Amino acid sequence: MQLNLTGRSVLVLDGSAPAAVTVSALLHRCALVTVAAPAVCAALEDLALRGRLTWVTTPVDESRFDVVLRTVAPSEAGSAAAVRTAGHVTLVGAGPGDPGLVTVAGRAAVKQADVILTDRLAPWEALKWARPDAEIIDVTKIPYGRSTSQEQINALLVEHARAGRHVVRFKGGDSYVFGRGFEEVTACAEAGVPTTVIPGVTSSIAAPELAGIPVTHRGLVQGFTVISGHVPPGHPDSSIDYAALARTGTTLVVLMGMRNLAAIADALVAAGLDRNTPCAVVADAASAGQRVLRSTLADVVADTAEAGIGAPAVTVIGHVVALGPAAVQAVATASRCSDT
């Protein structure tokens, strides 16, 4: 029987990458987490910036907390060491955030890994499956902040694989959907390192679904289009034809688009998409902190600003947004915040 931590205050006196595994599990169980450490790994810093936990760098009164954890490390790890063979890299799509949505093959790879490189959107709680001797490397990229470059990540994959280790690259969503996974496979191939790719559940479908929104629906829409909003319309690096996009008649799903949401909405309206088209923004999907905002193309920017919703979030644009039944949302929320 697990202790019910919903709404209880937990103090963690460890800012390391292994601590992030336990902190993720605490947040998944709806605990109110404070991390007190002079420095923290990038993943914990990212959670603090997103308001998911409180980070303090000075000593605190431990008596104010219901639970105090001094030094934490992954638990429930497999005890058997992996067979040491030639180095190998496995890209594991870790899904949208809930460890329960990692595939069976992905979980097996984590349990067998010697080294795990993980990012900010992967479910850190899932790393409790790792062996106790596995090395966990935090390669979080905080948008417009502390970041590990893609070149560094590629170099780490090659370095550890060449040392004869089984390296798992644990990536949020699916590695090939705006995840730069193929760049990593290419870097490994050029270095003579064999790779395996395990697909993951992409947030482009999972986030709307967890909010009760189908991306397609018989008699209403016959397809969906997924785009990256990392650069705004009209930017030299943007290859998206927004005029054509507005005419597709498909559901539009925008990933990494919160910073440029105003420009994207304006471009779609200018191209002829009805400004009253329903929109939804799903933030922190598949986590205890998931939030869903429903609006219209005309009002979505102002509404998200008023609600204080930011990245990571998925934006859904189309008439399917109006279909989401409240019952689906209630069930999803209850399952994420249970203590079982």
Secondary structure, DSSP 8 states (H G I E B T S, - for coil): -----TT-EEEE---SHHHHHHHHHHHHTT-EEEEE-SS--HHHHHHHHTTSSEEESS---GGG-SEEESS----S---S-----S-EEEEEE-BSS-GGGS-HHHHHHHHH-SEEEE-TTS-GGGGGGS-TT-EEEE--B-TTSSB--HHHHHHHHHHHHHTT-EEEEEESB-TTSSS-HHHHHHHHHHTT--EEEE----HHHHHHHHTT--S-BTTTBS-EEEEE-SS-TT-TT----HHHHHTS-SEEEEES-STTHHHHHHHHHHTT--TT-EEEEEESTTSTT-EEEEEETTTHHHHHHHHT--SSEEEEESGGGGG--HHHHHHHHHHHT---
